């Protein structure tokens, strides 16, 4: 026998499916509306029109539900993405999702427009919009929360506004997303189940770093990875060293293209930026002895440790043939950008001191306090890890999570086989559709 509560829920489900019949019942049921991730919203009082009081806390929970402590690379990775493939196959069989076309209107909280109905249908099919939200033309707090959830699981700023990149991600056809899931299933199947009790994963298209311990994400960091012309390489390696207050040595290309012209304009540029010239014997060479109008001298251009150093407080070394490493940066504003693909192959890590603390936990006496004292001294200090920690640089642009959430990222290096999956890498912040 059904309880009274279950009978009411069943009636509510039937009422919702009837109101959204144009979407296709099979497509709506397939993702099950990500019930577990949206319980907080589903249990809220039934909505009215858009001018209901906005529940900012509920919307925040909706977006944060897209973040999980389950690593991308875990024993659940393959079955999770396989389940996502089944769901998206069902969505495709039911006809996919409607195109969202705001026709120049800026869709955000408070707008009432017929195009919001298509937006609701689109979000409902992939489980971002809860069943009780209905199919009205009002962009209310339910739609706002659903858009934020969609944005979060596509790696976009969760602001609730249908901007250029949100709209593009939303209108990628289901068969293209299905292809992306299948491509990444093959990638995930190449990883062994045991990656090491403690390991680091750098997901290039997601531009973030996971430090994983005992099957759970201990700390996660935004990252800046290589641009298309200088891509970060896929690597399976081991981290063996942390350098506090690292020196930075300018590559020959930067010396020729950047430093030489700057020195012609401002002979004090090297001094201002704490860059010293070192010859092959380790001796310092005075900048005024160099003809800056000629060819670049065959010298090392080495920047002293400090706040303006290109690697700032820390450098993390791992074995690789490409000379790549992870490091801090004085340009912290880069982590706020929508597209964080600007390096020459190395990986800049936000809140890198949290990561180095985790890496050096079993290498006494390197507590956080000890590291901070050394960083403040600006003394170059290499530290060899007591035990090397596995690190995996991967290219995973789509994955599923055990709770049913499906994540997508842009195919920044165009490795997924479809041009629709790569967005404009020159973008800074997402612009609203006007």
FIVEX-701584 format. One record per residue (C-alpha): x, y, z. Coordinates in Angstrom, 3 decimals, always signed. Layout:
BEGIN
<rec x="X" y="Y" z="Z"/>
...
END
This chain:
BEGIN
<rec x="+0.000" y="+0.000" z="+0.000"/>
<rec x="+1.219" y="+3.527" z="-0.831"/>
<rec x="+1.513" y="+5.941" z="+2.056"/>
<rec x="-0.375" y="+9.251" z="+1.789"/>
<rec x="+2.940" y="+11.055" z="+1.222"/>
<rec x="+3.929" y="+8.677" z="-1.592"/>
<rec x="+0.490" y="+9.049" z="-3.258"/>
<rec x="+0.844" y="+12.835" z="-3.186"/>
<rec x="+4.366" y="+12.647" z="-4.635"/>
<rec x="+3.150" y="+10.302" z="-7.382"/>
<rec x="+0.329" y="+12.697" z="-8.272"/>
<rec x="+2.796" y="+15.601" z="-8.314"/>
<rec x="+5.054" y="+13.716" z="-10.696"/>
<rec x="+2.133" y="+12.939" z="-13.051"/>
<rec x="+0.989" y="+16.556" z="-12.967"/>
<rec x="+4.455" y="+17.782" z="-13.831"/>
<rec x="+4.895" y="+15.300" z="-16.679"/>
<rec x="+1.534" y="+16.300" z="-18.094"/>
<rec x="+2.490" y="+19.985" z="-18.045"/>
<rec x="+5.771" y="+19.217" z="-19.826"/>
<rec x="+4.436" y="+16.785" z="-22.389"/>
<rec x="+6.107" y="+18.661" z="-25.235"/>
<rec x="+9.467" y="+17.686" z="-23.815"/>
<rec x="+8.861" y="+13.966" z="-23.976"/>
<rec x="+8.110" y="+11.904" z="-20.898"/>
<rec x="+10.945" y="+9.489" z="-21.512"/>
<rec x="+13.474" y="+12.270" z="-21.781"/>
<rec x="+12.300" y="+13.926" z="-18.588"/>
<rec x="+12.257" y="+10.724" z="-16.592"/>
<rec x="+15.637" y="+9.554" z="-17.812"/>
<rec x="+17.865" y="+11.742" z="-15.635"/>
<rec x="+15.364" y="+11.455" z="-12.746"/>
<rec x="+15.858" y="+15.209" z="-12.305"/>
<rec x="+18.929" y="+14.575" z="-10.161"/>
<rec x="+16.629" y="+14.136" z="-7.158"/>
<rec x="+19.331" y="+13.807" z="-4.554"/>
<rec x="+21.089" y="+16.991" z="-5.669"/>
<rec x="+17.895" y="+19.045" z="-5.607"/>
<rec x="+16.138" y="+17.849" z="-2.441"/>
<rec x="+16.541" y="+21.239" z="-0.805"/>
<rec x="+14.642" y="+22.925" z="-3.627"/>
<rec x="+12.048" y="+20.214" z="-4.159"/>
<rec x="+11.044" y="+20.331" z="-0.504"/>
<rec x="+10.609" y="+24.108" z="-0.587"/>
<rec x="+7.094" y="+25.649" z="-0.620"/>
<rec x="+5.382" y="+25.612" z="-4.007"/>
<rec x="+6.449" y="+28.632" z="-6.043"/>
<rec x="+4.288" y="+31.485" z="-7.263"/>
<rec x="+5.430" y="+33.939" z="-9.912"/>
<rec x="+8.888" y="+35.424" z="-10.375"/>
<rec x="+8.350" y="+38.070" z="-7.714"/>
<rec x="+8.349" y="+35.461" z="-4.922"/>
<rec x="+11.059" y="+36.122" z="-2.372"/>
<rec x="+14.329" y="+34.848" z="-3.832"/>
<rec x="+15.903" y="+32.075" z="-1.786"/>
<rec x="+19.589" y="+32.895" z="-2.289"/>
<rec x="+20.706" y="+30.173" z="+0.101"/>
<rec x="+18.781" y="+27.492" z="-1.803"/>
<rec x="+20.219" y="+28.671" z="-5.127"/>
<rec x="+23.699" y="+28.572" z="-3.633"/>
<rec x="+23.143" y="+24.992" z="-2.490"/>
<rec x="+21.960" y="+24.109" z="-5.986"/>
<rec x="+25.211" y="+25.318" z="-7.573"/>
<rec x="+27.393" y="+23.846" z="-4.835"/>
<rec x="+25.779" y="+20.456" z="-5.428"/>
<rec x="+27.867" y="+20.324" z="-8.615"/>
<rec x="+31.009" y="+20.064" z="-6.460"/>
<rec x="+31.839" y="+16.633" z="-5.085"/>
<rec x="+34.494" y="+15.106" z="-2.855"/>
<rec x="+34.602" y="+12.122" z="-5.191"/>
<rec x="+37.683" y="+12.369" z="-7.429"/>
<rec x="+37.305" y="+12.413" z="-11.197"/>
<rec x="+39.633" y="+9.402" z="-11.266"/>
<rec x="+38.105" y="+6.878" z="-8.873"/>
<rec x="+36.745" y="+3.310" z="-8.950"/>
<rec x="+33.325" y="+4.896" z="-9.595"/>
<rec x="+34.497" y="+6.879" z="-12.634"/>
<rec x="+33.740" y="+4.303" z="-15.325"/>
<rec x="+30.340" y="+3.094" z="-14.003"/>
<rec x="+29.319" y="+6.733" z="-13.374"/>
<rec x="+30.047" y="+7.851" z="-16.925"/>
<rec x="+28.433" y="+4.679" z="-18.278"/>
<rec x="+25.261" y="+5.590" z="-16.381"/>
<rec x="+25.469" y="+9.112" z="-17.825"/>
<rec x="+25.745" y="+7.608" z="-21.317"/>
<rec x="+22.593" y="+5.549" z="-20.731"/>
<rec x="+20.698" y="+8.653" z="-19.597"/>
<rec x="+21.832" y="+10.740" z="-22.547"/>
<rec x="+20.966" y="+7.893" z="-24.924"/>
<rec x="+17.446" y="+7.964" z="-23.488"/>
<rec x="+17.298" y="+11.739" z="-23.914"/>
<rec x="+18.451" y="+11.371" z="-27.536"/>
<rec x="+15.846" y="+8.659" z="-28.202"/>
<rec x="+13.131" y="+10.958" z="-26.867"/>
<rec x="+14.105" y="+13.736" z="-29.247"/>
<rec x="+16.774" y="+15.637" z="-27.323"/>
<rec x="+16.166" y="+19.069" z="-25.862"/>
<rec x="+14.737" y="+22.288" z="-27.330"/>
<rec x="+16.958" y="+25.123" z="-28.475"/>
<rec x="+16.970" y="+28.106" z="-26.147"/>
<rec x="+16.662" y="+31.305" z="-28.162"/>
<rec x="+16.280" y="+34.472" z="-26.103"/>
<rec x="+16.135" y="+36.572" z="-29.299"/>
<rec x="+18.343" y="+39.313" z="-27.912"/>
<rec x="+16.668" y="+39.349" z="-24.505"/>
<rec x="+18.853" y="+39.084" z="-21.415"/>
<rec x="+17.431" y="+36.108" z="-19.522"/>
<rec x="+17.899" y="+36.418" z="-15.783"/>
<rec x="+15.949" y="+36.500" z="-12.550"/>
<rec x="+12.809" y="+38.640" z="-12.903"/>
<rec x="+12.282" y="+38.311" z="-16.677"/>
<rec x="+8.967" y="+37.037" z="-18.049"/>
<rec x="+9.133" y="+35.905" z="-21.671"/>
<rec x="+7.910" y="+32.943" z="-23.765"/>
<rec x="+11.550" y="+31.879" z="-24.333"/>
<rec x="+11.766" y="+30.993" z="-20.633"/>
<rec x="+9.459" y="+28.032" z="-21.304"/>
<rec x="+12.031" y="+26.488" z="-23.649"/>
<rec x="+14.703" y="+27.263" z="-21.047"/>
<rec x="+12.656" y="+25.438" z="-18.392"/>
<rec x="+12.195" y="+22.443" z="-20.685"/>
<rec x="+15.909" y="+22.361" z="-21.489"/>
<rec x="+16.867" y="+22.456" z="-17.801"/>
<rec x="+14.220" y="+19.923" z="-16.809"/>
<rec x="+15.380" y="+17.317" z="-19.319"/>
<rec x="+18.892" y="+17.211" z="-17.841"/>
<rec x="+17.691" y="+17.315" z="-14.243"/>
<rec x="+18.752" y="+20.857" z="-13.441"/>
<rec x="+15.196" y="+22.122" z="-12.845"/>
<rec x="+13.070" y="+20.399" z="-10.161"/>
<rec x="+9.751" y="+18.853" z="-11.154"/>
<rec x="+7.566" y="+21.196" z="-9.158"/>
<rec x="+8.895" y="+24.282" z="-10.925"/>
<rec x="+6.405" y="+23.923" z="-13.778"/>
<rec x="+6.555" y="+25.354" z="-17.294"/>
<rec x="+5.635" y="+29.027" z="-16.935"/>
<rec x="+7.218" y="+31.947" z="-18.790"/>
<rec x="+8.643" y="+33.443" z="-15.600"/>
<rec x="+12.362" y="+33.362" z="-14.810"/>
<rec x="+11.851" y="+32.808" z="-11.087"/>
<rec x="+14.126" y="+31.623" z="-8.294"/>
<rec x="+13.693" y="+27.995" z="-9.399"/>
<rec x="+14.989" y="+28.792" z="-12.873"/>
<rec x="+17.751" y="+30.911" z="-11.371"/>
<rec x="+18.882" y="+27.992" z="-9.212"/>
<rec x="+18.628" y="+25.576" z="-12.152"/>
<rec x="+20.720" y="+27.831" z="-14.409"/>
<rec x="+23.351" y="+28.121" z="-11.676"/>
<rec x="+23.446" y="+24.355" z="-11.320"/>
<rec x="+23.814" y="+23.957" z="-15.098"/>
<rec x="+26.596" y="+26.550" z="-15.146"/>
<rec x="+28.450" y="+24.923" z="-12.249"/>
<rec x="+28.504" y="+21.502" z="-13.885"/>
<rec x="+29.756" y="+23.043" z="-17.140"/>
<rec x="+32.585" y="+24.936" z="-15.445"/>
<rec x="+30.960" y="+28.340" z="-15.999"/>
<rec x="+30.528" y="+31.173" z="-13.470"/>
<rec x="+27.331" y="+30.322" z="-11.576"/>
<rec x="+25.683" y="+33.752" z="-11.822"/>
<rec x="+22.247" y="+32.642" z="-13.044"/>
<rec x="+22.437" y="+34.822" z="-16.179"/>
<rec x="+22.166" y="+33.317" z="-19.660"/>
<rec x="+25.383" y="+34.700" z="-21.112"/>
<rec x="+27.093" y="+33.875" z="-24.387"/>
<rec x="+28.899" y="+30.752" z="-23.206"/>
<rec x="+26.039" y="+29.446" z="-21.061"/>
<rec x="+23.746" y="+29.695" z="-24.080"/>
<rec x="+26.256" y="+27.964" z="-26.327"/>
<rec x="+26.768" y="+25.126" z="-23.833"/>
<rec x="+23.016" y="+24.799" z="-23.411"/>
<rec x="+22.388" y="+24.529" z="-27.161"/>
<rec x="+24.997" y="+21.868" z="-27.934"/>
<rec x="+22.911" y="+18.962" z="-29.299"/>
<rec x="+22.469" y="+15.849" z="-27.212"/>
<rec x="+24.173" y="+13.635" z="-29.808"/>
<rec x="+27.312" y="+15.792" z="-29.569"/>
<rec x="+27.272" y="+15.501" z="-25.766"/>
<rec x="+26.764" y="+11.756" z="-26.113"/>
<rec x="+29.795" y="+11.535" z="-28.392"/>
<rec x="+31.795" y="+13.520" z="-25.827"/>
<rec x="+30.769" y="+11.132" z="-23.041"/>
<rec x="+31.755" y="+8.079" z="-25.104"/>
<rec x="+35.134" y="+9.610" z="-25.983"/>
<rec x="+35.868" y="+10.261" z="-22.322"/>
<rec x="+34.700" y="+6.795" z="-21.290"/>
<rec x="+37.542" y="+5.396" z="-23.385"/>
<rec x="+39.986" y="+7.768" z="-21.670"/>
<rec x="+38.792" y="+6.832" z="-18.202"/>
<rec x="+39.085" y="+3.132" z="-18.968"/>
<rec x="+42.840" y="+3.522" z="-19.503"/>
<rec x="+43.523" y="+4.369" z="-15.847"/>
<rec x="+44.304" y="+1.649" z="-13.298"/>
<rec x="+41.939" y="+1.340" z="-10.367"/>
<rec x="+44.774" y="+1.928" z="-7.881"/>
<rec x="+46.296" y="+5.351" z="-8.502"/>
<rec x="+47.988" y="+5.537" z="-5.132"/>
<rec x="+46.555" y="+6.230" z="-1.679"/>
<rec x="+47.753" y="+9.831" z="-2.008"/>
<rec x="+47.998" y="+11.363" z="-5.473"/>
<rec x="+47.486" y="+14.573" z="-7.423"/>
<rec x="+45.331" y="+14.915" z="-10.524"/>
<rec x="+45.474" y="+17.872" z="-12.933"/>
<rec x="+42.481" y="+17.932" z="-15.277"/>
<rec x="+43.530" y="+20.118" z="-18.195"/>
<rec x="+40.143" y="+21.014" z="-19.766"/>
<rec x="+38.631" y="+21.682" z="-16.326"/>
<rec x="+41.715" y="+23.750" z="-15.379"/>
<rec x="+41.837" y="+22.509" z="-11.833"/>
<rec x="+43.886" y="+20.326" z="-9.536"/>
<rec x="+42.726" y="+17.647" z="-7.093"/>
<rec x="+44.830" y="+16.341" z="-4.218"/>
<rec x="+43.328" y="+12.945" z="-3.436"/>
<rec x="+43.715" y="+10.869" z="-0.294"/>
<rec x="+42.008" y="+7.578" z="+0.564"/>
<rec x="+39.542" y="+7.935" z="-2.307"/>
<rec x="+38.396" y="+11.458" z="-1.430"/>
<rec x="+39.393" y="+14.932" z="-2.628"/>
<rec x="+41.422" y="+16.462" z="+0.200"/>
<rec x="+41.883" y="+19.818" z="-1.510"/>
<rec x="+40.889" y="+21.229" z="-4.894"/>
<rec x="+42.500" y="+24.169" z="-6.689"/>
<rec x="+41.714" y="+26.321" z="-9.691"/>
<rec x="+44.580" y="+26.271" z="-12.180"/>
<rec x="+45.914" y="+28.048" z="-15.241"/>
<rec x="+47.109" y="+25.560" z="-17.874"/>
<rec x="+48.762" y="+25.829" z="-21.273"/>
<rec x="+47.234" y="+27.747" z="-24.150"/>
<rec x="+46.480" y="+25.965" z="-27.424"/>
<rec x="+49.801" y="+26.997" z="-28.993"/>
<rec x="+51.742" y="+25.789" z="-25.923"/>
<rec x="+49.601" y="+22.984" z="-24.473"/>
<rec x="+50.156" y="+21.317" z="-21.141"/>
<rec x="+51.169" y="+17.699" z="-21.779"/>
<rec x="+49.374" y="+14.604" z="-20.543"/>
<rec x="+51.693" y="+13.003" z="-17.993"/>
<rec x="+51.781" y="+10.109" z="-15.521"/>
<rec x="+54.632" y="+10.914" z="-13.150"/>
<rec x="+55.654" y="+11.494" z="-9.544"/>
<rec x="+56.174" y="+14.683" z="-7.574"/>
<rec x="+59.598" y="+14.583" z="-5.981"/>
<rec x="+60.354" y="+18.146" z="-4.877"/>
<rec x="+58.865" y="+21.374" z="-3.578"/>
<rec x="+60.965" y="+24.529" z="-3.866"/>
<rec x="+60.059" y="+27.434" z="-1.618"/>
<rec x="+61.123" y="+30.844" z="-2.911"/>
<rec x="+62.168" y="+29.467" z="-6.292"/>
<rec x="+64.366" y="+31.241" z="-8.781"/>
<rec x="+62.770" y="+31.832" z="-12.168"/>
<rec x="+64.908" y="+31.508" z="-15.281"/>
<rec x="+63.541" y="+33.286" z="-18.342"/>
<rec x="+63.283" y="+31.024" z="-21.411"/>
<rec x="+65.285" y="+32.083" z="-24.453"/>
<rec x="+62.101" y="+32.993" z="-26.332"/>
<rec x="+61.051" y="+35.454" z="-23.602"/>
<rec x="+64.535" y="+36.963" z="-23.487"/>
<rec x="+64.477" y="+37.582" z="-27.240"/>
<rec x="+60.865" y="+38.675" z="-27.689"/>
<rec x="+60.173" y="+40.490" z="-24.429"/>
<rec x="+63.191" y="+41.362" z="-22.284"/>
<rec x="+65.474" y="+42.689" z="-25.029"/>
<rec x="+62.892" y="+45.220" z="-26.340"/>
<rec x="+62.019" y="+46.246" z="-22.767"/>
<rec x="+65.673" y="+46.871" z="-21.920"/>
<rec x="+65.989" y="+49.134" z="-24.985"/>
<rec x="+63.114" y="+51.230" z="-23.657"/>
<rec x="+64.061" y="+51.098" z="-19.981"/>
<rec x="+67.658" y="+50.157" z="-19.035"/>
<rec x="+66.519" y="+49.688" z="-15.406"/>
<rec x="+63.963" y="+46.982" z="-16.284"/>
<rec x="+66.120" y="+44.092" z="-15.017"/>
<rec x="+66.866" y="+45.846" z="-11.760"/>
<rec x="+63.209" y="+46.725" z="-11.191"/>
<rec x="+62.221" y="+43.107" z="-11.718"/>
<rec x="+65.071" y="+41.583" z="-9.681"/>
<rec x="+66.488" y="+39.768" z="-12.719"/>
<rec x="+70.214" y="+39.043" z="-12.697"/>
<rec x="+72.483" y="+38.050" z="-15.577"/>
<rec x="+74.579" y="+34.930" z="-14.886"/>
<rec x="+77.309" y="+33.613" z="-17.161"/>
<rec x="+78.296" y="+29.982" z="-17.758"/>
<rec x="+80.643" y="+30.002" z="-14.757"/>
<rec x="+77.994" y="+31.251" z="-12.342"/>
<rec x="+79.299" y="+34.810" z="-12.245"/>
<rec x="+76.962" y="+37.796" z="-12.291"/>
<rec x="+77.265" y="+40.119" z="-15.304"/>
<rec x="+76.391" y="+43.821" z="-15.116"/>
<rec x="+73.493" y="+44.793" z="-17.448"/>
<rec x="+75.303" y="+47.983" z="-18.536"/>
<rec x="+78.019" y="+45.867" z="-20.192"/>
<rec x="+75.492" y="+44.394" z="-22.651"/>
<rec x="+74.595" y="+45.875" z="-26.046"/>
<rec x="+70.805" y="+45.689" z="-25.830"/>
<rec x="+70.449" y="+46.776" z="-29.455"/>
<rec x="+72.253" y="+43.659" z="-30.635"/>
<rec x="+71.441" y="+39.966" z="-30.314"/>
<rec x="+70.328" y="+38.469" z="-27.025"/>
<rec x="+73.421" y="+37.575" z="-24.947"/>
<rec x="+74.182" y="+33.958" z="-24.186"/>
<rec x="+73.522" y="+34.445" z="-20.490"/>
<rec x="+71.073" y="+33.146" z="-17.901"/>
<rec x="+68.354" y="+35.672" z="-17.005"/>
<rec x="+67.488" y="+34.614" z="-13.458"/>
<rec x="+64.876" y="+36.312" z="-11.290"/>
<rec x="+65.469" y="+36.414" z="-7.535"/>
<rec x="+62.897" y="+34.891" z="-5.153"/>
<rec x="+60.211" y="+37.241" z="-3.886"/>
<rec x="+56.667" y="+38.462" z="-4.370"/>
<rec x="+57.268" y="+39.627" z="-7.944"/>
<rec x="+58.970" y="+36.378" z="-8.952"/>
<rec x="+57.088" y="+34.698" z="-11.809"/>
<rec x="+56.616" y="+31.596" z="-9.629"/>
<rec x="+55.994" y="+33.583" z="-6.431"/>
<rec x="+56.222" y="+31.424" z="-3.295"/>
<rec x="+56.536" y="+27.849" z="-4.551"/>
<rec x="+57.430" y="+25.496" z="-7.371"/>
<rec x="+56.392" y="+21.816" z="-7.501"/>
<rec x="+58.648" y="+19.555" z="-9.537"/>
<rec x="+57.712" y="+16.196" z="-11.056"/>
<rec x="+59.601" y="+13.934" z="-13.440"/>
<rec x="+58.858" y="+14.781" z="-17.095"/>
<rec x="+60.726" y="+15.370" z="-20.328"/>
<rec x="+58.920" y="+18.603" z="-21.165"/>
<rec x="+60.392" y="+20.739" z="-18.389"/>
<rec x="+56.902" y="+21.433" z="-17.014"/>
<rec x="+56.069" y="+22.006" z="-13.358"/>
<rec x="+53.358" y="+23.426" z="-11.095"/>
<rec x="+53.850" y="+26.751" z="-9.349"/>
<rec x="+52.448" y="+29.777" z="-7.575"/>
<rec x="+51.934" y="+33.084" z="-9.386"/>
<rec x="+51.893" y="+36.768" z="-8.431"/>
<rec x="+49.007" y="+37.221" z="-10.913"/>
<rec x="+46.228" y="+35.863" z="-8.717"/>
<rec x="+43.581" y="+37.610" z="-10.823"/>
<rec x="+44.114" y="+34.997" z="-13.547"/>
<rec x="+42.166" y="+32.475" z="-11.461"/>
<rec x="+39.037" y="+34.616" z="-11.774"/>
<rec x="+38.966" y="+34.323" z="-15.554"/>
<rec x="+36.464" y="+32.156" z="-17.379"/>
<rec x="+39.141" y="+30.725" z="-19.679"/>
<rec x="+42.266" y="+29.783" z="-17.731"/>
<rec x="+44.395" y="+28.577" z="-20.648"/>
<rec x="+47.214" y="+31.108" z="-20.768"/>
<rec x="+50.466" y="+29.469" z="-19.671"/>
<rec x="+53.344" y="+28.130" z="-21.743"/>
<rec x="+52.677" y="+24.575" z="-20.566"/>
<rec x="+53.362" y="+24.797" z="-16.849"/>
<rec x="+50.457" y="+24.864" z="-14.393"/>
<rec x="+49.775" y="+27.776" z="-12.056"/>
<rec x="+47.927" y="+26.681" z="-8.922"/>
<rec x="+45.616" y="+28.813" z="-6.822"/>
<rec x="+46.158" y="+28.585" z="-3.045"/>
<rec x="+49.318" y="+26.638" z="-3.795"/>
<rec x="+50.444" y="+26.741" z="-0.151"/>
<rec x="+47.526" y="+24.501" z="+0.790"/>
<rec x="+48.757" y="+22.015" z="-1.800"/>
<rec x="+52.407" y="+22.204" z="-0.713"/>
<rec x="+51.334" y="+21.733" z="+2.922"/>
<rec x="+49.505" y="+18.572" z="+1.883"/>
<rec x="+52.454" y="+17.362" z="-0.224"/>
<rec x="+54.977" y="+17.902" z="+2.598"/>
<rec x="+52.831" y="+16.542" z="+5.409"/>
<rec x="+54.979" y="+13.419" z="+5.747"/>
<rec x="+58.260" y="+15.271" z="+5.182"/>
<rec x="+59.256" y="+16.713" z="+8.585"/>
<rec x="+59.732" y="+19.364" z="+9.768"/>
<rec x="+57.712" y="+21.077" z="+7.044"/>
<rec x="+54.550" y="+22.213" z="+8.766"/>
<rec x="+52.545" y="+25.112" z="+7.338"/>
<rec x="+54.078" y="+27.403" z="+9.950"/>
<rec x="+57.615" y="+26.331" z="+9.034"/>
<rec x="+56.919" y="+26.899" z="+5.334"/>
<rec x="+55.480" y="+30.350" z="+5.949"/>
<rec x="+58.583" y="+31.333" z="+7.901"/>
<rec x="+60.858" y="+30.236" z="+5.059"/>
<rec x="+58.717" y="+31.968" z="+2.422"/>
<rec x="+58.890" y="+35.186" z="+4.435"/>
<rec x="+62.694" y="+34.918" z="+4.470"/>
<rec x="+62.808" y="+34.833" z="+0.630"/>
<rec x="+65.617" y="+32.276" z="+0.805"/>
<rec x="+65.616" y="+29.717" z="-2.003"/>
<rec x="+64.856" y="+26.373" z="-0.294"/>
<rec x="+64.536" y="+23.077" z="-2.232"/>
<rec x="+62.764" y="+20.291" z="-0.305"/>
<rec x="+62.873" y="+16.647" z="-1.397"/>
<rec x="+59.699" y="+14.753" z="-0.507"/>
<rec x="+60.209" y="+11.855" z="+1.908"/>
<rec x="+58.100" y="+9.783" z="-0.474"/>
<rec x="+57.327" y="+10.699" z="-4.063"/>
<rec x="+53.626" y="+11.286" z="-4.757"/>
<rec x="+52.003" y="+10.149" z="-8.040"/>
<rec x="+50.685" y="+12.924" z="-10.283"/>
<rec x="+48.410" y="+12.513" z="-13.295"/>
<rec x="+47.910" y="+15.209" z="-15.917"/>
<rec x="+44.718" y="+14.105" z="-17.698"/>
<rec x="+42.372" y="+15.301" z="-20.417"/>
<rec x="+38.859" y="+14.528" z="-19.194"/>
<rec x="+36.247" y="+16.877" z="-20.695"/>
<rec x="+33.148" y="+14.954" z="-19.568"/>
<rec x="+32.481" y="+12.693" z="-16.620"/>
<rec x="+29.732" y="+11.391" z="-14.368"/>
<rec x="+29.560" y="+11.328" z="-10.578"/>
<rec x="+28.124" y="+8.619" z="-8.312"/>
<rec x="+25.232" y="+10.945" z="-7.349"/>
<rec x="+24.143" y="+11.074" z="-11.002"/>
<rec x="+25.503" y="+14.543" z="-11.763"/>
<rec x="+27.054" y="+14.844" z="-15.245"/>
<rec x="+29.910" y="+17.299" z="-15.784"/>
<rec x="+31.105" y="+18.802" z="-19.085"/>
<rec x="+34.023" y="+21.074" z="-19.945"/>
<rec x="+35.125" y="+22.758" z="-23.167"/>
<rec x="+37.348" y="+20.751" z="-25.484"/>
<rec x="+40.088" y="+23.360" z="-25.210"/>
<rec x="+42.700" y="+21.425" z="-27.225"/>
<rec x="+40.141" y="+20.139" z="-29.751"/>
<rec x="+40.769" y="+16.496" z="-28.916"/>
<rec x="+37.133" y="+15.360" z="-28.753"/>
<rec x="+36.500" y="+15.451" z="-32.493"/>
<rec x="+33.794" y="+18.136" z="-32.701"/>
<rec x="+34.357" y="+21.869" z="-33.150"/>
<rec x="+31.151" y="+22.679" z="-31.236"/>
<rec x="+32.821" y="+21.555" z="-28.003"/>
<rec x="+35.571" y="+24.202" z="-28.050"/>
<rec x="+34.751" y="+27.729" z="-26.925"/>
<rec x="+36.673" y="+30.947" z="-27.557"/>
<rec x="+39.883" y="+30.676" z="-25.546"/>
<rec x="+40.531" y="+34.405" z="-25.709"/>
<rec x="+37.552" y="+35.140" z="-23.492"/>
<rec x="+37.970" y="+36.771" z="-20.118"/>
<rec x="+34.591" y="+36.843" z="-18.380"/>
<rec x="+31.311" y="+35.610" z="-19.841"/>
<rec x="+29.227" y="+38.351" z="-21.424"/>
<rec x="+25.429" y="+38.393" z="-21.084"/>
<rec x="+23.446" y="+37.861" z="-24.268"/>
<rec x="+21.988" y="+41.227" z="-25.235"/>
END
